[in-house]
Amino acid sequence: IFQTIFIFKIKTIFRFLLFLFYTLSINSFNINTEYSKTSILKYNYQNFFKQPIEYNPYSDDIVLQTDFSPPIKGKEQYKFIFNSLQNFSKLVFTKEKISILSTRETSEEVEIIWKINGFTKGLLPIHIEGVSIYEKNTKDLLKSHKISNSL
């Protein structure tokens, strides 16, 4: 009897793990195909300090434009900038959080108003607000990212 119960529990755990794996693989597939650009961008913003960014919605020729630097062109350069920001934030900040204040998506663009709150490792408070405007290309990929009003 003990052996039968043990085998039943193992089978149940195995079925649960298969179900969990299947569910996670479906969800990770859907994030790249079904969800709106706003949903993917919200996910990227909210998890910016926790995990890598999802770069699938960006075109290979994306251009990053800010109020304080020359344009940065190309997906590899874009990735380099944001991966560097993620690494820098791990060294300098603690208890950082990005909040999305509002979003708007049209067929041509996505606008996200955001703010970052947190502390430096020296416990100085930080507060940064900004507006990101993403333009879409004809393939519905993000071709331009303009950041403004950063304080």
Salt bridges, closest charged atoms under 4 A:
ASP60 OD1 - LYS75 NZ 3.97
GLU76 OE2 - LYS79 NZ 3.77
GLU105 OE2 - LYS136 NZ 2.73
GLU109 OE2 - ARG104 NH2 2.75
GLU111 OE1 - ARG104 NH2 3.74
GLU129 OE2 - HIS127 NE2 2.86
GLU135 OE2 - LYS146 NZ 2.79
ASP140 OD2 - LYS37 NZ 3.86
ASP140 OD1 - LYS136 NZ 3.67
